[in-house]
Amino acid sequence: MTDEQKVTTVQTLCEHDVNATADVVLVYLHLAASKMIERIYPYDLDKTEADIPARYDMIQCELASRLFLRQGAQGENSHDENGVNRTYDSVDDFDILSRLTPFVKVVG
């Protein structure tokens, strides 16, 4: 999936929010990739976004859209205002990141 396709996917997941410009979405895609690298390659500090397997492209888009939609309320566990209730039960995004398989290698 190209970066352009990822941007379009995230914008769609964000219901074409006017603030979800291509530049903003790319930032969130990079943030998502950074979180993914920490999960996929926990012991290899030399890995980059290019090393993320293509099979995880949709997971990156899903994580980026969640990060975008949660902006301004990061870490919020509960919120009630004018009949609108907001709660984030997984602020660490473990439900998404747990779908990634860490790569490790035997040293010896």
MOPAC internal coordinates of N, CA, C and O (Angstrom, degrees):
PM7 1SCF
backbone

  N    0.0000 0     0.00 0     0.00 0    0    0    0
  C    1.4524 1     0.00 0     0.00 0    1    0    0
  C    1.5371 1   107.49 1     0.00 0    2    1    0
  O    1.2310 1   120.67 1   -49.12 1    3    2    1
  N    1.3031 1   116.32 1   130.88 1    3    2    1
  C    1.4665 1   120.28 1   179.33 1    5    3    2
  C    1.5327 1   110.04 1   -76.94 1    6    5    3
  O    1.2310 1   121.10 1   -14.56 1    7    6    5
  N    1.3355 1   115.51 1   165.44 1    7    6    5
  C    1.4679 1   119.12 1   176.65 1    9    7    6
  C    1.5203 1   110.58 1   -60.17 1   10    9    7
  O    1.2310 1   120.46 1   141.52 1   11   10    9
  N    1.3186 1   116.72 1   -38.48 1   11   10    9
  C    1.4698 1   120.78 1   179.30 1   13   11   10
  C    1.5276 1   111.09 1   -62.22 1   14   13   11
  O    1.2310 1   120.49 1   138.51 1   15   14   13
  N    1.3285 1   116.66 1   -41.49 1   15   14   13
  C    1.4647 1   120.75 1   178.16 1   17   15   14
  C    1.5333 1   110.75 1   -66.40 1   18   17   15
  O    1.2310 1   120.86 1   141.85 1   19   18   17
  N    1.3253 1   115.96 1   -38.15 1   19   18   17
  C    1.4655 1   119.99 1   177.78 1   21   19   18
  C    1.5295 1   110.34 1   -64.17 1   22   21   19
  O    1.2310 1   120.85 1   136.17 1   23   22   21
  N    1.3234 1   115.98 1   -43.83 1   23   22   21
  C    1.4740 1   120.31 1   178.98 1   25   23   22
  C    1.5219 1   110.02 1   -59.65 1   26   25   23
  O    1.2310 1   120.17 1   133.07 1   27   26   25
  N    1.3093 1   117.28 1   -46.93 1   27   26   25
  C    1.4710 1   121.96 1   179.73 1   29   27   26
  C    1.5258 1   110.49 1   -61.03 1   30   29   27
  O    1.2310 1   120.46 1   138.45 1   31   30   29
  N    1.3253 1   116.72 1   -41.55 1   31   30   29
  C    1.4657 1   120.80 1   179.68 1   33   31   30
  C    1.5235 1   110.63 1   -63.53 1   34   33   31
  O    1.2310 1   120.33 1   134.19 1   35   34   33
  N    1.3290 1   116.98 1   -45.81 1   35   34   33
  C    1.4697 1   120.56 1   179.91 1   37   35   34
  C    1.5284 1   110.03 1   -64.30 1   38   37   35
  O    1.2310 1   120.14 1   137.51 1   39   38   37
  N    1.3176 1   117.34 1   -42.49 1   39   38   37
  C    1.4689 1   120.04 1   178.36 1   41   39   38
  C    1.5264 1   110.74 1   -60.65 1   42   41   39
  O    1.2310 1   120.17 1   141.70 1   43   42   41
  N    1.3113 1   117.27 1   -38.30 1   43   42   41
  C    1.4631 1   121.33 1   177.91 1   45   43   42
  C    1.5288 1   110.30 1   -66.82 1   46   45   43
  O    1.2310 1   120.38 1   135.90 1   47   46   45
  N    1.3383 1   116.88 1   -44.10 1   47   46   45
  C    1.4597 1   120.65 1   178.36 1   49   47   46
  C    1.5245 1   111.54 1   -63.30 1   50   49   47
  O    1.2310 1   120.77 1   151.48 1   51   50   49
  N    1.3177 1   116.14 1   -28.52 1   51   50   49
  C    1.4765 1   121.53 1   178.33 1   53   51   50
  C    1.5152 1   111.52 1   -90.14 1   54   53   51
  O    1.2310 1   120.86 1  -166.49 1   55   54   53
  N    1.3190 1   115.97 1    13.51 1   55   54   53
  C    1.4692 1   123.41 1   178.44 1   57   55   54
  C    1.5186 1   111.90 1    54.68 1   58   57   55
  O    1.2310 1   120.71 1  -139.43 1   59   58   57
  N    1.3189 1   116.24 1    40.57 1   59   58   57
  C    1.4638 1   124.14 1   177.02 1   61   59   58
  C    1.5272 1   112.60 1    52.57 1   62   61   59
  O    1.2310 1   121.11 1  -137.87 1   63   62   61
  N    1.3316 1   115.48 1    42.13 1   63   62   61
  C    1.4710 1   121.64 1   174.72 1   65   63   62
  C    1.5282 1   107.92 1   -54.12 1   66   65   63
  O    1.2310 1   119.91 1   -45.55 1   67   66   65
  N    1.3218 1   117.79 1   134.45 1   67   66   65
  C    1.4670 1   121.22 1  -176.97 1   69   67   66
  C    1.5220 1   112.15 1   -62.31 1   70   69   67
  O    1.2310 1   120.09 1   156.79 1   71   70   69
  N    1.3254 1   117.43 1   -23.21 1   71   70   69
  C    1.4605 1   121.02 1   178.51 1   73   71   70
  C    1.5228 1   113.11 1   -82.70 1   74   73   71
  O    1.2310 1   120.45 1   171.27 1   75   74   73
  N    1.3178 1   116.75 1    -8.73 1   75   74   73
  C    1.4658 1   121.25 1  -179.11 1   77   75   74
  C    1.5239 1   110.15 1   -86.64 1   78   77   75
  O    1.2310 1   121.31 1  -117.54 1   79   78   77
  N    1.3213 1   115.09 1    62.46 1   79   78   77
  C    1.4674 1   119.20 1   177.00 1   81   79   78
  C    1.5223 1   108.84 1   -72.86 1   82   81   79
  O    1.2310 1   120.99 1   -16.06 1   83   82   81
  N    1.3130 1   115.71 1   163.94 1   83   82   81
  C    1.4686 1   120.09 1  -178.86 1   85   83   82
  C    1.5252 1   111.47 1   -57.54 1   86   85   83
  O    1.2310 1   120.11 1   137.81 1   87   86   85
  N    1.3277 1   117.39 1   -42.19 1   87   86   85
  C    1.4684 1   120.48 1  -179.79 1   89   87   86
  C    1.5223 1   111.96 1   -63.81 1   90   89   87
  O    1.2310 1   120.52 1   137.34 1   91   90   89
  N    1.3147 1   116.62 1   -42.66 1   91   90   89
  C    1.4613 1   121.06 1  -179.93 1   93   91   90
  C    1.5263 1   109.97 1   -66.65 1   94   93   91
  O    1.2310 1   120.30 1   134.93 1   95   94   93
  N    1.3114 1   117.03 1   -45.07 1   95   94   93
  C    1.4597 1   121.14 1  -179.69 1   97   95   94
  C    1.5246 1   110.82 1   -62.37 1   98   97   95
  O    1.2310 1   120.00 1   141.32 1   99   98   97
  N    1.3226 1   117.60 1   -38.68 1   99   98   97
  C    1.4698 1   120.17 1   177.59 1  101   99   98
  C    1.5256 1   111.55 1   -60.84 1  102  101   99
  O    1.2310 1   120.12 1   142.60 1  103  102  101
  N    1.3177 1   117.38 1   -37.40 1  103  102  101
  C    1.4710 1   120.64 1   176.58 1  105  103  102
  C    1.5220 1   109.68 1   -61.78 1  106  105  103
  O    1.2310 1   120.29 1   134.57 1  107  106  105
  N    1.3173 1   117.05 1   -45.43 1  107  106  105
  C    1.4618 1   120.29 1  -179.84 1  109  107  106
  C    1.5294 1   111.60 1   -68.43 1  110  109  107
  O    1.2310 1   120.07 1   147.09 1  111  110  109
  N    1.3126 1   117.48 1   -32.91 1  111  110  109
  C    1.4649 1   119.91 1   174.87 1  113  111  110
  C    1.5274 1   110.56 1   -64.52 1  114  113  111
  O    1.2310 1   120.13 1   141.02 1  115  114  113
  N    1.3170 1   117.36 1   -38.98 1  115  114  113
  C    1.4682 1   120.75 1   177.95 1  117  115  114
  C    1.5341 1   110.83 1   -68.69 1  118  117  115
  O    1.2310 1   120.42 1   140.50 1  119  118  117
  N    1.3253 1   116.80 1   -39.50 1  119  118  117
  C    1.4655 1   120.01 1   175.75 1  121  119  118
  C    1.5288 1   110.83 1   -61.95 1  122  121  119
  O    1.2310 1   120.81 1   136.55 1  123  122  121
  N    1.3164 1   116.07 1   -43.45 1  123  122  121
  C    1.4644 1   120.50 1   178.05 1  125  123  122
  C    1.5209 1   110.56 1   -62.75 1  126  125  123
  O    1.2310 1   120.56 1   137.03 1  127  126  125
  N    1.3284 1   116.53 1   -42.97 1  127  126  125
  C    1.4611 1   120.26 1   179.24 1  129  127  126
  C    1.5165 1   111.05 1   -61.70 1  130  129  127
  O    1.2310 1   120.42 1   140.69 1  131  130  129
  N    1.3078 1   116.79 1   -39.31 1  131  130  129
  C    1.4569 1   121.19 1   178.97 1  133  131  130
  C    1.5274 1   111.12 1   -61.77 1  134  133  131
  O    1.2310 1   120.31 1   135.75 1  135  134  133
  N    1.3224 1   117.00 1   -44.25 1  135  134  133
  C    1.4592 1   121.05 1   177.19 1  137  135  134
  C    1.5283 1   110.91 1   -63.87 1  138  137  135
  O    1.2310 1   121.04 1   141.73 1  139  138  137
  N    1.3189 1   115.63 1   -38.27 1  139  138  137
  C    1.4552 1   120.42 1  -179.19 1  141  139  138
  C    1.5272 1   111.34 1   -67.46 1  142  141  139
  O    1.2310 1   120.30 1   138.85 1  143  142  141
  N    1.3163 1   117.04 1   -41.15 1  143  142  141
  C    1.4663 1   121.08 1   179.36 1  145  143  142
  C    1.5242 1   109.85 1   -60.78 1  146  145  143
  O    1.2310 1   120.33 1   137.73 1  147  146  145
  N    1.3277 1   116.97 1   -42.27 1  147  146  145
  C    1.4658 1   120.63 1   178.25 1  149  147  146
  C    1.5225 1   111.21 1   -60.25 1  150  149  147
  O    1.2310 1   120.44 1   146.33 1  151  150  149
  N    1.3061 1   116.77 1   -33.67 1  151  150  149
  C    1.4662 1   121.18 1  -179.25 1  153  151  150
  C    1.5339 1   111.55 1   -82.12 1  154  153  151
  O    1.2310 1   120.24 1   136.10 1  155  154  153
  N    1.3262 1   117.14 1   -43.90 1  155  154  153
  C    1.4619 1   120.71 1  -175.26 1  157  155  154
  C    1.5296 1   111.87 1   -74.81 1  158  157  155
  O    1.2310 1   120.63 1   139.59 1  159  158  157
  N    1.3078 1   116.40 1   -40.41 1  159  158  157
  C    1.4709 1   121.54 1  -176.62 1  161  159  158
  C    1.5318 1   110.11 1  -121.78 1  162  161  159
  O    1.2310 1   119.96 1  -112.22 1  163  162  161
  N    1.3314 1   117.68 1    67.78 1  163  162  161
  C    1.4691 1   119.73 1  -173.54 1  165  163  162
  C    1.5279 1   114.71 1   -64.24 1  166  165  163
  O    1.2310 1   119.87 1   157.70 1  167  166  165
  N    1.3159 1   117.85 1   -22.30 1  167  166  165
  C    1.4670 1   119.98 1  -175.87 1  169  167  166
  C    1.5205 1   113.45 1  -116.55 1  170  169  167
  O    1.2310 1   120.25 1  -170.57 1  171  170  169
  N    1.3051 1   117.12 1     9.43 1  171  170  169
  C    1.4627 1   120.53 1  -178.44 1  173  171  170
  C    1.5266 1   108.81 1  -121.09 1  174  173  171
  O    1.2310 1   120.68 1   -80.63 1  175  174  173
  N    1.3049 1   116.31 1    99.37 1  175  174  173
  C    1.4622 1   121.88 1  -175.65 1  177  175  174
  C    1.5265 1   113.52 1   -76.89 1  178  177  175
  O    1.2310 1   120.33 1   172.67 1  179  178  177
  N    1.3306 1   116.97 1    -7.33 1  179  178  177
  C    1.4588 1   120.72 1  -178.20 1  181  179  178
  C    1.5298 1   113.55 1   -90.91 1  182  181  179
  O    1.2310 1   119.92 1   175.93 1  183  182  181
  N    1.3009 1   117.76 1    -4.07 1  183  182  181
  C    1.4691 1   120.52 1  -178.01 1  185  183  182
  C    1.5259 1   110.19 1   -74.75 1  186  185  183
  O    1.2310 1   121.82 1   -32.82 1  187  186  185
  N    1.3273 1   114.13 1   147.18 1  187  186  185
  C    1.4580 1   121.18 1  -179.38 1  189  187  186
  C    1.5282 1   109.62 1  -125.61 1  190  189  187
  O    1.2310 1   121.25 1    -0.67 1  191  190  189
  N    1.2972 1   115.22 1   179.33 1  191  190  189
  C    1.4615 1   121.38 1   179.21 1  193  191  190
  C    1.5319 1   111.66 1   -57.68 1  194  193  191
  O    1.2310 1   120.53 1   146.99 1  195  194  193
  N    1.3073 1   116.60 1   -33.01 1  195  194  193
  C    1.4675 1   120.89 1   179.87 1  197  195  194
  C    1.5258 1   112.44 1   -66.02 1  198  197  195
  O    1.2310 1   120.01 1   160.92 1  199  198  197
  N    1.3320 1   117.58 1   -19.08 1  199  198  197
  C    1.4619 1   121.87 1  -178.89 1  201  199  198
  C    1.5259 1   113.35 1   -85.56 1  202  201  199
  O    1.2310 1   119.96 1   172.97 1  203  202  201
  N    1.3152 1   117.69 1    -7.03 1  203  202  201
  C    1.4664 1   120.46 1   179.04 1  205  203  202
  C    1.5304 1   108.18 1   -71.98 1  206  205  203
  O    1.2310 1   120.03 1   -54.26 1  207  206  205
  N    1.3357 1   117.55 1   125.74 1  207  206  205
  C    1.4709 1   119.82 1  -179.90 1  209  207  206
  C    1.5281 1   111.86 1   -60.09 1  210  209  207
  O    1.2310 1   120.92 1   -36.04 1  211  210  209
  N    1.3136 1   115.84 1   143.96 1  211  210  209
  C    1.4678 1   121.99 1  -178.19 1  213  211  210
  C    1.5219 1   112.50 1   -59.63 1  214  213  211
  O    1.2310 1   120.28 1   153.64 1  215  214  213
  N    1.3157 1   117.07 1   -26.36 1  215  214  213
  C    1.4718 1   119.53 1  -179.04 1  217  215  214
  C    1.5276 1   112.16 1   -64.29 1  218  217  215
  O    1.2310 1   120.11 1   165.85 1  219  218  217
  N    1.3409 1   117.40 1   -14.15 1  219  218  217
  C    1.4592 1   121.80 1  -179.71 1  221  219  218
  C    1.5300 1   113.15 1   -98.56 1  222  221  219
  O    1.2310 1   119.89 1  -171.15 1  223  222  221
  N    1.3223 1   117.82 1     8.85 1  223  222  221
  C    1.4675 1   120.99 1  -178.67 1  225  223  222
  C    1.5297 1   112.69 1   -57.70 1  226  225  223
  O    1.2310 1   120.20 1   134.74 1  227  226  225
  N    1.3114 1   117.22 1   -45.26 1  227  226  225
  C    1.4679 1   120.04 1  -178.98 1  229  227  226
  C    1.5253 1   111.27 1   -67.62 1  230  229  227
  O    1.2310 1   120.46 1   145.29 1  231  230  229
  N    1.3244 1   116.73 1   -34.71 1  231  230  229
  C    1.4634 1   119.68 1   177.20 1  233  231  230
  C    1.5282 1   109.07 1   -65.37 1  234  233  231
  O    1.2310 1   120.12 1   140.86 1  235  234  233
  N    1.3316 1   117.37 1   -39.14 1  235  234  233
  C    1.4631 1   120.63 1   176.86 1  237  235  234
  C    1.5278 1   110.15 1   -61.50 1  238  237  235
  O    1.2310 1   120.18 1   136.91 1  239  238  237
  N    1.3189 1   117.26 1   -43.09 1  239  238  237
  C    1.4666 1   121.26 1   179.04 1  241  239  238
  C    1.5268 1   110.94 1   -64.46 1  242  241  239
  O    1.2310 1   120.74 1   137.78 1  243  242  241
  N    1.3156 1   116.19 1   -42.22 1  243  242  241
  C    1.4631 1   120.50 1   179.37 1  245  243  242
  C    1.5269 1   110.94 1   -62.84 1  246  245  243
  O    1.2310 1   120.62 1   135.71 1  247  246  245
  N    1.3203 1   116.42 1   -44.29 1  247  246  245
  C    1.4596 1   120.76 1   179.54 1  249  247  246
  C    1.5276 1   111.10 1   -66.72 1  250  249  247
  O    1.2310 1   120.12 1   137.82 1  251  250  249
  N    1.3244 1   117.37 1   -42.18 1  251  250  249
  C    1.4691 1   121.17 1   178.78 1  253  251  250
  C    1.5217 1   111.10 1   -62.23 1  254  253  251
  O    1.2310 1   120.21 1   139.02 1  255  254  253
  N    1.3202 1   117.20 1   -40.98 1  255  254  253
  C    1.4669 1   119.57 1   179.79 1  257  255  254
  C    1.5231 1   110.54 1   -66.90 1  258  257  255
  O    1.2310 1   120.14 1   141.52 1  259  258  257
  N    1.3299 1   117.35 1   -38.48 1  259  258  257
  C    1.4595 1   119.48 1   177.76 1  261  259  258
  C    1.5262 1   110.65 1   -64.08 1  262  261  259
  O    1.2310 1   120.71 1   136.80 1  263  262  261
  N    1.3251 1   116.26 1   -43.20 1  263  262  261
  C    1.4649 1   120.07 1   178.76 1  265  263  262
  C    1.5277 1   110.48 1   -61.87 1  266  265  263
  O    1.2310 1   120.42 1   137.78 1  267  266  265
  N    1.3326 1   116.81 1   -42.22 1  267  266  265
  C    1.4662 1   120.87 1   179.05 1  269  267  266
  C    1.5242 1   110.98 1   -63.29 1  270  269  267
  O    1.2310 1   120.64 1   131.38 1  271  270  269
  N    1.3179 1   116.39 1   -48.62 1  271  270  269
  C    1.4596 1   120.39 1  -175.91 1  273  271  270
  C    1.5252 1   112.79 1   -67.45 1  274  273  271
  O    1.2310 1   120.63 1   158.24 1  275  274  273
  N    1.3153 1   116.40 1   -21.76 1  275  274  273
  C    1.4558 1   120.61 1  -179.09 1  277  275  274
  C    1.5281 1   111.88 1   -91.72 1  278  277  275
  O    1.2310 1   119.90 1   177.18 1  279  278  277
  N    1.3208 1   117.80 1    -2.82 1  279  278  277
  C    1.4677 1   120.37 1  -177.73 1  281  279  278
  C    1.5179 1   110.88 1   -58.55 1  282  281  279
  O    1.2310 1   121.42 1   -36.89 1  283  282  281
  N    1.3116 1   114.89 1   143.11 1  283  282  281
  C    1.4488 1   120.26 1  -178.42 1  285  283  282
  C    1.5140 1   113.18 1    85.56 1  286  285  283
  O    1.2310 1   120.45 1   167.02 1  287  286  285
  N    1.3069 1   116.75 1   -12.98 1  287  286  285
  C    1.4639 1   120.53 1   179.21 1  289  287  286
  C    1.5278 1   109.88 1  -137.35 1  290  289  287
  O    1.2310 1   120.32 1  -147.56 1  291  290  289
  N    1.3393 1   116.99 1    32.44 1  291  290  289
  C    1.4512 1   120.77 1  -177.95 1  293  291  290
  C    1.5202 1   110.74 1   -55.46 1  294  293  291
  O    1.2310 1   120.89 1   -46.08 1  295  294  293
  N    1.3102 1   115.91 1   133.92 1  295  294  293
  C    1.4451 1   121.57 1   176.84 1  297  295  294
  C    1.5135 1   115.28 1    76.91 1  298  297  295
  O    1.2310 1   120.14 1  -173.71 1  299  298  297
  N    1.3003 1   117.34 1     6.29 1  299  298  297
  C    1.4593 1   120.78 1  -177.05 1  301  299  298
  C    1.5250 1   110.12 1   -66.64 1  302  301  299
  O    1.2310 1   120.41 1   -52.86 1  303  302  301
  N    1.3134 1   116.81 1   127.14 1  303  302  301
  C    1.4600 1   121.11 1   178.71 1  305  303  302
  C    1.5166 1   111.96 1  -101.82 1  306  305  303
  O    1.2310 1   120.47 1   155.65 1  307  306  305
  N    1.3152 1   116.71 1   -24.35 1  307  306  305
  C    1.4519 1   119.81 1   178.57 1  309  307  306
  C    1.5269 1   108.72 1  -161.42 1  310  309  307
  O    1.2310 1   121.34 1   -36.75 1  311  310  309
  N    1.3225 1   115.03 1   143.25 1  311  310  309
  C    1.4562 1   119.89 1   179.11 1  313  311  310
  C    1.5209 1   107.52 1  -157.46 1  314  313  311
  O    1.2310 1   120.53 1   -47.86 1  315  314  313
  N    1.3046 1   116.60 1   132.14 1  315  314  313
  C    1.4568 1   121.29 1   179.22 1  317  315  314
  C    1.5227 1   108.11 1  -137.29 1  318  317  315
  O    1.2310 1   120.97 1   -63.76 1  319  318  317
  N    1.3173 1   115.75 1   116.24 1  319  318  317
  C    1.4592 1   119.97 1  -178.76 1  321  319  318
  C    1.5189 1   109.20 1  -149.47 1  322  321  319
  O    1.2310 1   120.49 1   -55.86 1  323  322  321
  N    1.3039 1   116.66 1   124.14 1  323  322  321
  C    1.4665 1   122.75 1   177.83 1  325  323  322
  C    1.5264 1   112.54 1    51.34 1  326  325  323
  O    1.2310 1   120.47 1  -139.01 1  327  326  325
  N    1.3087 1   116.71 1    40.99 1  327  326  325
  C    1.4579 1   120.65 1   177.94 1  329  327  326
  C    1.5096 1   114.49 1    82.24 1  330  329  327
  O    1.2310 1   119.82 1  -179.39 1  331  330  329
  N    1.3247 1   117.94 1     0.61 1  331  330  329
  C    1.4672 1   121.32 1   177.87 1  333  331  330
  C    1.5226 1   107.75 1  -100.25 1  334  333  331
  O    1.2310 1   120.71 1   -56.42 1  335  334  333
  N    1.3174 1   116.25 1   123.58 1  335  334  333
  C    1.4565 1   121.80 1   179.61 1  337  335  334
  C    1.5194 1   109.43 1  -110.76 1  338  337  335
  O    1.2310 1   120.71 1   -47.20 1  339  338  337
  N    1.3218 1   116.25 1   132.80 1  339  338  337
  C    1.4606 1   121.53 1  -179.41 1  341  339  338
  C    1.5222 1   108.62 1  -131.31 1  342  341  339
  O    1.2310 1   120.31 1   -51.21 1  343  342  341
  N    1.3119 1   117.01 1   128.79 1  343  342  341
  C    1.4600 1   122.22 1   176.49 1  345  343  342
  C    1.5176 1   108.52 1  -143.89 1  346  345  343
  O    1.2310 1   120.64 1   -45.23 1  347  346  345
  N    1.3017 1   116.38 1   134.77 1  347  346  345
  C    1.4625 1   120.93 1   175.50 1  349  347  346
  C    1.5159 1   107.40 1  -112.24 1  350  349  347
  O    1.2310 1   120.95 1   -70.91 1  351  350  349
  N    1.3320 1   115.78 1   109.09 1  351  350  349
  C    1.4503 1   118.98 1  -178.43 1  353  351  350
  C    1.5165 1   111.98 1   -86.32 1  354  353  351
  O    1.2310 1   119.76 1   168.39 1  355  354  353
  N    1.3133 1   118.06 1   -11.61 1  355  354  353
  C    1.4594 1   120.83 1  -179.10 1  357  355  354
  C    1.5199 1   109.18 1  -136.40 1  358  357  355
  O    1.2310 1   120.84 1  -108.75 1  359  358  357
  N    1.2989 1   116.00 1    71.25 1  359  358  357
  C    1.4513 1   120.84 1  -176.59 1  361  359  358
  C    1.5203 1   111.31 1   -67.07 1  362  361  359
  O    1.2310 1   120.35 1   154.30 1  363  362  361
  N    1.3250 1   116.93 1   -25.70 1  363  362  361
  C    1.4637 1   120.04 1   179.50 1  365  363  362
  C    1.5240 1   111.93 1   -83.97 1  366  365  363
  O    1.2310 1   119.93 1  -178.39 1  367  366  365
  N    1.2972 1   117.74 1     1.61 1  367  366  365
  C    1.4701 1   124.04 1   177.43 1  369  367  366
  C    1.5220 1   112.68 1    59.88 1  370  369  367
  O    1.2310 1   120.58 1  -151.76 1  371  370  369
  N    1.3276 1   116.50 1    28.24 1  371  370  369
  C    1.4590 1   120.81 1  -178.53 1  373  371  370
  C    1.5244 1   111.51 1   -60.81 1  374  373  371
  O    1.2310 1   119.87 1   146.74 1  375  374  373
  N    1.3314 1   117.85 1   -33.26 1  375  374  373
  C    1.4596 1   120.34 1  -179.17 1  377  375  374
  C    1.5278 1   111.73 1   -61.11 1  378  377  375
  O    1.2310 1   120.18 1   147.89 1  379  378  377
  N    1.3199 1   117.27 1   -32.11 1  379  378  377
  C    1.4656 1   120.45 1   177.15 1  381  379  378
  C    1.5237 1   110.38 1   -85.83 1  382  381  379
  O    1.2310 1   120.69 1   131.85 1  383  382  381
  N    1.3157 1   116.28 1   -48.15 1  383  382  381
  C    1.4683 1   120.33 1  -176.41 1  385  383  382
  C    1.5247 1   112.96 1   -65.14 1  386  385  383
  O    1.2310 1   119.68 1   155.31 1  387  386  385
  N    1.3136 1   118.22 1   -24.69 1  387  386  385
  C    1.4641 1   120.54 1   179.72 1  389  387  386
  C    1.5266 1   112.05 1   -69.20 1  390  389  387
  O    1.2310 1   120.27 1   166.02 1  391  390  389
  N    1.3227 1   117.09 1   -13.98 1  391  390  389
  C    1.4622 1   120.79 1   178.01 1  393  391  390
  C    1.5272 1   111.96 1   -82.39 1  394  393  391
  O    1.2310 1   120.19 1   177.22 1  395  394  393
  N    1.3194 1   117.24 1    -2.78 1  395  394  393
  C    1.4589 1   121.97 1   178.19 1  397  395  394
  C    1.5239 1   109.28 1   -94.17 1  398  397  395
  O    1.2310 1   120.52 1   -39.78 1  399  398  397
  N    1.3168 1   116.61 1   140.22 1  399  398  397
  C    1.4527 1   121.12 1   179.01 1  401  399  398
  C    1.5290 1   109.43 1   -99.20 1  402  401  399
  O    1.2310 1   120.52 1   -60.70 1  403  402  401
  N    1.3320 1   116.61 1   119.30 1  403  402  401
  C    1.4702 1   119.13 1   179.06 1  405  403  402
  C    1.5351 1   111.39 1   -66.84 1  406  405  403
  O    1.2310 1   120.84 1   -37.58 1  407  406  405
  N    1.3168 1   116.01 1   142.42 1  407  406  405
  C    1.4561 1   122.41 1   175.27 1  409  407  406
  C    1.5228 1   107.60 1  -101.67 1  410  409  407
  O    1.2310 1   121.20 1   -51.89 1  411  410  409
  N    1.3007 1   115.31 1   128.11 1  411  410  409
  C    1.4543 1   120.42 1   175.36 1  413  411  410
  C    1.5222 1   108.01 1  -135.96 1  414  413  411
  O    1.2310 1   120.44 1   -17.32 1  415  414  413
  N    1.3063 1   116.77 1   162.68 1  415  414  413
  C    1.4618 1   119.09 1   177.67 1  417  415  414
  C    1.5185 1   108.32 1  -137.26 1  418  417  415
  O    1.2310 1   121.81 1   -26.16 1  419  418  417
  N    1.3199 1   114.14 1   153.84 1  419  418  417
  C    1.4552 1   120.38 1   179.86 1  421  419  418
  C    1.5154 1   108.24 1   -84.15 1  422  421  419
  O    1.2310 1   121.24 1   -48.51 1  423  422  421
  N    1.3141 1   115.24 1   131.49 1  423  422  421
  C    1.4532 1   120.78 1   178.88 1  425  423  422
  C    1.5156 1   107.36 1  -105.02 1  426  425  423
  O    1.2310 1   120.88 1   -48.41 1  427  426  425
  N    1.3040 1   115.92 1   131.59 1  427  426  425
  C    1.4567 1   115.84 1   177.59 1  429  427  426
  C    1.4791 1   115.34 1   160.05 1  430  429  427
  O    1.2310 1   120.10 1   180.00 1  431  430  429

